Structure formats: structure tokens, C-alpha cells
Amino acid sequence: MTARPEMYRFHNGEKAPLQFAVSEYEARIAGLRKIMADKGVDAAVFTSMHNISYYSGFTYCAFGRPYGLVVTASEAVTISAGIDAGQPWRRSFCDNITYTDWQRDNFWRAIKSVSGEGAVVGFESDHLTLLQKARLEGFLKPKQLVDLYEPTMRQRMGKSAAELDMIRAGAAVADVGGFAIRDAVKEGAREIDVAMAGRDAMELEIAKRFPDAEYRDTWVWFQSGINTDGAHNPVTGRRLQRGDILSLNTFPMISGYYTALERTMFVKEVDAESLRIWEANVAAHELGISLLKPGASCAEITHKINAFFEERDLLQYRTFGYGHSFGVLSHYYGREAGLELREDIDTVLEPGMVISMEPMLTIADGQPGAGGYREHDILIIHEDGNENITKYPYGPEFNVVG
């Protein structure tokens, strides 16, 4: 009978060009190993898409299977399912082990082959399920478990020069999608038709700028009328009508890196009350951009924008925080929760951080000015202020269209 191994190394083909140089990943791993040394961790076991992608270059597609990255003082190895064959090795800057499905929990046997038993093991509390945590404890028999969720998040919050270049390119791609959407808006068009125009334009732009990348997950949320009330509402087949409020949201994904553009728009005309609310949101957006400076805390910035809306009797229409970090994240994985513009986040802005400014007001259906208003720019924090890398114009002068 054919031998059925628990795991094997399937180094098929040559290593693919990654989104960053090998030296970039080596620097990230060096930073991680310093964290591990400071906390007495022998082996870091990562299971999240964002940390595996950040430290190895491989962004997995789970499809019901676990994936991992094990880092020790001397090794870095991605752990992938056999269904992906050699692609995880080609897209990892480091070594890779493929585990098989012939026996349950070969994933954890593969991890143990790198980490060993009885070590001090680092893990991610924000990702590891109770079921998989029990498997970790059963197979690795750790001497101690150390949560690496927060220190790795803080490492990811500070961007390298190469990451900043990637994020600038992503913002430019988002702008391309925005202009394509603007051109596609007309009375009678469906949300889905407009969204596809933006997505297709971004996919083509990504392929032009990054010919060696993998292409997946770029998307658009284009919403109209009542469908603008939530920032993450799915696209529908609703047809645009004259006077509709619109929400343009483009999200290019480049090798795991997320960027975004969001704009309020109207079809052909905007009524007086909608214009008043829109202009107030734009003014809050501009105020917020002016506040994004090194040394300012997320909570401090939030309170100042709150006060601006309070003075205009609009604060009750605010629905969520005013901005968040960028990097290895998307709508289904990753979040640098320590860098969000909310009242309960005390993180102080530092050069090298990247954050959005995105105030949103939502007025209920049936009320004057009904709809969701949001503007979204991406800012890089520098020593002397910020750099706005979003170029698509905001406000009524450019965004009453169709």
C-alpha cells in the first residue's frame, strides 16, 4: 500500500518573487525574535492570516483547514495543507512543511516537528479558537503559554519604507477605482454594475503595477439610497435614481495589503438638508486630518472631532470610530485594534504609522438628509505632521455626478 506520511516538504518549482525583498522579512523576523527573547518564548506559533502573511509573505486561503507559521531562535517554517501543493512554499520567504489529511491533527504534528514539546510557546489569543488551543496544549505540552497578540500587533503598526511604498501604491489604485465608479454612475444603473466597473479598473491597475503578484480579493462596496446607512452593506441590484445619496468604497488588495477610498456622492442633484450634513461631515474630515500628528493620542483626536459634531447637533448621528490602521488586513482577517480613532484607545501617534480619517454620519430613512455620509483618506504620520496619500477629491463640487 502507498505510504501515507503525516507531513512532507513539497518544494515544487522555484521561489516566486514576493511583494517585498527577503531582507524585509528577515528584519521582521529579527524584530519578532527580539519580542520572543524579551518574553522568554522558545517557539512562536501563529495561526492568523495577518501574522503569517506579515512574517512569511504567504497569505493562505483556509477553506476550513488550519494554517500556521512556527518561528524559533533558528527556524521559520510555514505549515500548509496538502490541497495547496507547492504554492505555500513558493510564496513563503522561508521553509515550508505540508501536512496531509490522512490522519486527524497532522497540522499539529507538523507544528510539533518544529517547536518540539515542553517549550515556552507564544500564541495569538485574538485568533486561536478554544478547540485549536486545546490541540496546541495536547500536542505541544507547553511549559508555558505567552500571548503574542499585542506585541506583534504593535510591531505591525510601525511601517517600514517598503511597506509605505506598497500602501502608497494601494491608495493610488483605490483612486483609479474611484474615478472608474464616478464615470459609471448614471440614472438607472444598478449598484452591481457600478461596483464591477470600479473593481475591474483596480484589478487591471494592480496587474500593471505588480506583474509578479497574486491577484485576489480586491472588491468594491458601492451603495445607494437607504443602502448607504451601513459602511459595510453588501452591493445590491438597486437602480440609481436622481437625487440618490451614494457611497463609493473601493478596496484594492495587493499581496495581503489593504487600502481604501470612501466618498459620499449624489446622483445629479443634492437637496439643501443633505448638502448641510454632507458639508459638516467634510468639515469634520478636514479637522480630523489636521489633528493627525505625532504625539497626539487616538482618544484625544476622537474627543476633538466629537466636540465639533456636538456643536452642530450632529454627534448623535455618528456610528463608529473615526479611523484605523492600515497594513496586512482585510474585511475577513486582521485588525490593528490598538491604532483606531476611538475614545477608548490611548495609543499615541508616531512617525511610520498609517491611519485613516473617516468620519461618518447616518441619518435614518424618512428624515431630511437621510443616508450615510462618509469620507475616507489615508494618512502617513511623519515627524512634522502627516502625508495624505489619497488623491481622489471629496465634497459636493466634484461628487454630484451622473
TIMI-41987 format. One record per residue: y, x, z of N, C-alpha, C in turn. Coordinates in pm, whole numbers, plus 50000, padded with zeros to 5 digits. Atoms other than C-alpha are relative to their C-alpha. Layout:
residues N
YXZYXZYXZ;...
end
This chain:
residues 402
498805008550000500005000050000501255008950000;498774992350008503515012449920500615001650139;499384997549870505155028850222501324992450010;498785007549977507945008150372500795006750112;499274992649896510395030850553501014991150072;498955007149924512775018850823501385003049943;498704995750053515595038150659499775011749905;500094988450090516265064350393501405003449951;498734996050060519085083250223499884998449848;500035002750144519715069749873501325004849940;498784993850052522315093749737499944999549847;500195003050142522345078549389501295002849923;498834996650080524735093949136500905009950071;499014991049943527875113349221500984992050087;498975006449918530515105749484501124994749910;498935006150078533175082449345501365004950051;498644996949951536905090649359500434989050097;499595009849900538175073749676501514997849995;498575003350003541555058549744500865011050060;499294988849940542525089449946499175012749987;500694987150005541665126349941499075001550120;500924997449889538775138450155500755005050122;499234994649887541335156950370500634988950083;499445011449926542875123250464498974994450098;501065005149912539545110850602499635010150107;500304989749900538885143850774501044999850111;498945000749898542245140550951499804987850089;500255012149919541395105051062498855002250096;501164997349914538005116051193500385009850110;499544990649898539665145251375500794992650108;499275007949902542045120651540499074991550085;500985007849927539105098651634499235008750100;500764991349910537185127751782500835004350121;499144997249884540185135852000499984988250096;500115011949916540125099952126498685000050074;501334999949939536405103052190499925010450111;500044989549899536825135952378500804995950123;499165004349887539625121652592499304989550086;500675010849928537415092152687498555003250035;501364995949967534175111552723498934993349917;500945007250087532485093552431499215010149916;500874991350080529495110652268499834994949857;500245006050132528975086351980500814987249987;499265012350029531335060251834499204991949899;500765008950088529515030651678500934988849955;499095010150054531795010051454499234989949916;500645010750076530784976651305501004991749920;498995008250068534084962151177500305005549861;499624995750134535164963050814501195009350004;498774992250001538564977050904499795014350049;500204986349952537425007051110499045007949910;500904992950091534535015550878500755004349875;499214996650118536885014350581501025010950031;498954990449964539625033750762499455014150016;500524986749969537415062350876499085005749891;500974994950098534955064650582500404997849855;499675003550138536525048950272499144988949944;500925010550046533665023750238500384986650061;499705013549953534664986950260498814991249965;501265006950026531494966750299500194985149971;500115014550018530534931550194498794995650080;501075002549904528494918150484498924990649945;500945010050051526864887250331498844997850096;501015003149899525004881250658499275012050056;500674988149951523964917250720500995008850076;499114990949927525354942450971500195013249926;499684986950055527034974650861500625008450110;499494991749893528095004551064500515013549953;499594986050015529655038751094499785006550137;500244992649877528465063651355500685013549989;499294987149997530685093051447499645007150130;500264991649884529605120851681500885012549987;499214987750006531075155151750499755007949873;500344992050117529325168651439499694991849875;500415008250112528405139251216500904987749983;499415013050032529945108951043499114993949893;501015005850088527455085450878500224984949991;499975014450017527865050750730498574994749994;501315006549996524935026750778500114987349917;499865011250093524365001850497498664993749968;501215007450034521864975750382499475004049862;500644995750123519374983150105500474992349877;499575008150113520754955049889501165006449924;498864993450064523804977049816499635013149932;500504987850065521685006449696500905012050027;499274987549980523745038149639501514998550009;498545001750001527235022649626500665004050132;499354995849874527985027450001500085015250014;499914985349995527135064549973501085005149906;498994995350095529275068649663501414997350050;498675003949953532205051449837500285004450143;499754994049868531845069650172500365014649980;499684985750012533555103150207498945008450069;500974993049914530755112250450498574996749958;501415002950023526965108550473499764984950011;500385014249993525185075050443498514998850020;501405003749983521905060350562499834985449960;500355013650040520365029550400498884995050089;501105005849921518335007050628499324988949918;500795009850076515604983650500499834987150080;500255013149937514764947250573498524997950034;501445002049978511024953650610499704996750146;500225002049856511374951950988501344996350063;498765004249935513954934051202500605011550082;499234990249921516654956151359499885014449951;499944986450054516194986051130501435005349998;498604995849990520004986551134500225008250126;499794992949873519924996851500499145012650010;500804987850004517115021551441500725011049921;499234990350079519275038151175501165005650081;498904995349915522205039751415499485009850106;500574991349896519975054751686499615013649945;500384987250059518845081651444501165009849996;498814991549998522415094751451500545001650142;499384999749867523655085651801499075005250108;500954996849895520465092251996500004989650111;500075009049884519555074752323500735006350118;499454995449873521325076952657501375006449992;498684994150016524715087552522501084990850055;498835008449973528165075352620500474994949863;499805006150132528755050952334501324992249997;498805007850023532075037952205499704988549905;500235011950084532165003052051501314992449987;498815008150024534654976551934499814986150061;500175012949930534954947252175500554988349919;499415010850077537024927551925499144996049881;500825003250117534214927351669498534998050034;501435000549972530744932651819499654986750067;500425012849942529044899151884499145002450124;500864998949882527154892152205498575003649959;501354997250048523914892752004499865014849964;500104986050042524614926751848500275009750114;499784991449883525924941052175498695001550079;501304999249932522564932452333499055009249923;500834991050081520834950252042500415014550024;499504986549974523054980752095499445005250132;500464995749868522154982052463498495002250001;501464998950000518454976752393499485012149925;500474988950083518085003152124500595013450041;499344987249971520615029752226499925003950147;500084997549856520195026252605501155009050047;498864991349971523715039752655500155003250148;499674996149864524605058852966501224992250047;498775007549971527965041052949500544994749868;499325005550116529845018652705501515001350020;498554998349995533505026052627500624992249884;499365008250102535705001552439501035008249922;499074992450084537455018752146500914991149916;499185009350078539144987552011501485003850000;498564997649993542644995452137500415013949952;499554986850048542835033352083499855001949849;500124998850145541525030651727501064991549931;498935008150056543975002451658501325007650003;498744992449989546815024551781500005011749902;500054989550101545615052751558500334994449863;499755005950131545665029451257501454995649983;498625004850008549185017351341500965010649947;499154989250051550705051251259499495004649864;500474997450136550515056150883500295014449956;499804986850060550075089150702500874998549875;499215000450124552185098450399499204993749886;500835005850106549255089350173499874985050015;500065014449978548935055350334501314993249961;498705005950035552655048850295500154998849849;499965000950146552365056649923499144988349951;500885011150037549455032149896500684986550028;499365012549962551405005050079501214997049911;498885002150094554495010349862499484994749866;500585004750126552305006149553499544985650013;500455013749979550784974649700501154990250001;498825008749999554224959849766500534997849859;499545001350139555184966849404499084990649921;500955009050066552014949149286500264985650043;499685013549951552864919249507501224994449927;498815004450074556274917749336499634995649858;500455003750134554564917148995499404986050002;500575013449988552554887049109501064989450022;498925009549974555724870449237500764996249874;499285003050124557524873548904499144991849904;500895007950085554464860148720499954985450047;499995013549945554404830048952501314992849965;498715006150034558114823848900500034995349855;500035003750141557554823448524499094988049974;500995010750023554634798848560500424986750062;499595012449933556454772948775500694990749901;499365010450081557284740948586499494986550049;500445013549963557104703748649498674996949931;501295003850053553564691148604498925010450011;501024989549982551844724648656499274997750132;500765001149875549074724748916500185012750083;499954988349913549164747549219499015010749952;501034990450037545924763749099500385007749874;499594993150123547384771648754501025010950030;498974990349965550404788948904499395011550079;500654989649920548254807549156499215009849913;500804991250087545954820948884500895009449919;499094991450074548914834148687500425012050084;499614989249911550024854548987498855009550030;501174991449969546544866849072499645008849881;500384992350119545744877548716500985011349974;498994989550022549024896548686499805011550097;500214989549901548274915449007498735008049973;501234992850029544694923648912500225010249888;499744990950111545894938848584500885011750044;499124989449952548634958448762499255009950089;500814991149915546184972149021499125009049913;500884992150087543794983148745500795010749926;499174990150069546665000748568500395011450094;499554989949904547885018748881498865007850063;501134993849929544455026349030498744998849914;501135001450092541945031748747498655003250061;501274996349938539285045748983499624991150118;500245008449883539445018049244498904989749973;500825012150011537064989249314500964988150003;499085011450010538664955749228499354987650059;500515012249937538094926449459501024995050102;499355006549885539714902049700501504997549986;498595003550020543264900149557500114984949983;499905014650008544454864349598501454995350010;498715006649991547404840149588499834986950074;499845013649947548314810649808501324994749946;498805006450053550764790049606499964985450041;500035013349939551674757949787501244992149960;498885008650037553904728149709500054987850090;499855012249923555334698349892499465001250141;500545000049863553504689650213499045011650022;500954988949987551034717750140500675013050044;499304988049952553744742850239500085000550152;499765000549855553564732550607499255010950076;500754989249935550984759550693500005012449914;499894987650075551264795850595498715003449925;501284996250057547544798750514499274988149938;500645011750061546914764950349499395003749864;500634996850128544484766850056500774994049882;499445005150125545594761749698499304986949963;500575012950042545064726449559500314997649852;499695004150136545284708249226501244991549990;498795008250002548534690849322500945004749888;499064996950109551034689149033501435000550053;498654997949952554564701549087500944989149950;499025010250033557404676349091501415005650020;498614995949986561144680549051500454998550145;499525000449863562734688749388498995004550104;501034995349905559464701249544500425013150065;499984986949936559614728549803498715007149964;501154991850036557264756849705499915012050093;500204987649925555754786049891499195009649916;500624989450079554944817349690499435010350097;500654990349912552424840149863499035008449918;500884991350077550894869849678499425010850092;500714990849911548304892649840499105009449920;500864990250066547084922749645499165007750102;500904991949918544094941049793499615012349920;500304987450069543734977649697499165008650092;500914991649921540684995649838500114997050149;499955004249861540844975750161501394998450056;498625000549950544634978250195500704987349952;499355012950023546594945850218501515001649996;498555001649998550184939250119500314985449965;499695014150019552064906550076501454998149958;498675005050031555064888749932499984985150026;499905014449977556164854250052501444995749977;498675005050030559094833849927500014984749999;499715014250018560504798649955500594998049861;499475003450132561184782449617500174984849992;499895014350030562224748349484499914998049849;500125003450141561474731449151501304993649951;498815004650073564754727848955501214996550088;498875004049917566874714749244499615000250147;500245000249855567234716249623501044991150064;499075009349934568764688749837500775007150111;499064993649907571534695850089499345004050130;500614996749871569434694550408498975011249985;500954989250025566684716150260500735013249981;499224987950022569314741050148500535005650131;499494995549870570774742350500498915007450079;501104993949924567414750150658499575013149933;500394988050076566504774950384500985011450026;499004989549979569754793950423499965005350143;500134995449861569284795150802498805009350014;501184991449992565804809750756500265013449933;499634987550067567154835450510500885008550090;499124992549909569864845050761499205006150115;500864994549895567214849251032499185011849947;500754989250066565214870550789500855012749992;499114988450011568194893450729500325005950136;499794995149864568924895551102498785008050045;501224993349957565314904551168499835013649936;500104987150068565334932150907500935010250065;499044990849938568424947151070499555004950137;500454996549865566604948151406498795009550000;501214991850006563564967851284500385014749996;499584986149985564485002251414499115006850103;500784992949897562645029151609500654998350137;499515001949864562955023451983500114985650041;499955014349967563124985451960498584995050027;501325005449971560234966152112499794987049922;500325012350072558434937751936500544987850074;499525011449922559314913852221501524998849992;498545000050006562984923952216500504994249867;499625005050132563254917251842499744985049992;500365014250002561484883751882501014991650075;499055007849920563854871852155501354998749929;498715000750070566904880251943499954990049884;500105009850109565634860151646499854985950058;500095013049932564674831851883501394994850035;498655004049961568254831352010500804995349878;499315003950124569554829551653499614985749960;500455013550035567424798851580500434989750105;499595009149892568234783351920501444995549982;498595003350021571954784851844500194989749889;499905009250113571304764551528499094988050015;500905011249968568944739551696498804999649905;501144999250091566044751751479498775006650063;501104992349942563834770951723498734991750013;501185008649983561544740951775499164999249873;500735000550126560524743851409499315013349967;500704987450018559284779751443498534998250036;501435002849981555494780851417499165011950043;500814988349963554304816751476500905012150010;499224987849984555394852951520500805003649876;499074996650108557984869851303499555011549911;500464989150085555914898051156498785006950058;501214993149957552854920451176499855013149924;500264987050059551504954451087499274998749867;500714999350127550014964950753499065012049999;500974989250012547124987150652498684994449955;501355004750035543364980950638499784986650068;500195013649946543274943350689500024990149885;499905010950097542934910550504499834986950076;500125012949933542534873550570498634997950063;501285001749933538924878350677499555012350079;500334989049909538954911750860501275007450039;498954990849959541204934751052501244993150057;498725004549946544344929851257500445010550102;499454990849901546514955051437500874991650094;499345010149917547354929751706501065005950092;498994993849916549394954951904501345001949933;498754998650073552064955151635500324986849931;499575013050049553144918951597501304996250070;498705003949944556614904551649499844986850073;500225011549913555844881051937500575003050137;499424998449866557174875052285499115008150094;500934993649906554044889352450499555013949955;500364986650048553904922452257501155009650032;498974990549955555794951452418500005013149923;500064987650078554934977952158501395003849950;498714994850046557944999652072499815005749860;500104995250137558535006551703500215015149993;499944985650017558005042551594500015003449851;500064995850141558535061351264498555000949954;501355000150055555485057551041499294986850015;500575013449991554745021951143500484991749880;499645009150108554784994650877499864985850053;499985013449941555694958950969500744990449908;499315010150080556734926650801501094993350082;499065009649942559714904550870499774987049926;500395012450067558664868750802500254987750088;499755012349925560414840450988499544987849922;500425012450065559044805650916500434988150083;499665012849939560314771150992499214989149929;500745011150058558224739750939500604986850046;499445013249973559834705150916498974989749957;501075009750025557444675650937500324990949882;499865009050113556844652950641500754987350042;499225011949972559254623750625501355002750061;498714996249946562104642350791500855006749891;499144993050097565134655450599499665014949996;500334985950014564344690050462498545003250026;501414998149967560574685450508499375011449919;500744989250066558344715250429499985012650083;500084987149932557574750950527500855010249928;499084990050054560204777950476499585013750052;500304986549953559254814550485500395010549896;499684988250080560494847750352499265011750064;500874989349948558434879450388500295012949926;499824986650055559394915850329499195009950083;500754989449932557514947750420500945011750025;499084989449959559424974650611499235011950055;500524987649942558505011050680501045005050100;499104995049897560005023951004500205015049983;499654985950010561825057250968500805004350123;499264994649885563665079651214501354993050020;498635005349993567035063751129500104985249964;499945014350033566075027551056498744995649930;501185004650072563785011350802500215000749850;500005000150146562895011450434499334987049955;500555012650050562414977450269499345002749865;500724996850123559704981850004499694987649918;500135012350078559734945549887501254998249915;498865000450092561944941349580500254986249938;499805013450057561434905149471501114992950078;498865006049928564704886549555499604987650081;500215012149920564814859849825501274991449993;498865008949989567074829549867500214990849881;499805010550100568384800049663500505004949865;499414995850126570254819649399498955003649896;501044995650093567014833349247498804990749998;501285006949982564364808949364500054984849991;500055013850048565384774549241499615001249854;500584995850128563174776448933499354988449928;500785009750074561264757948665500794992649895;
end
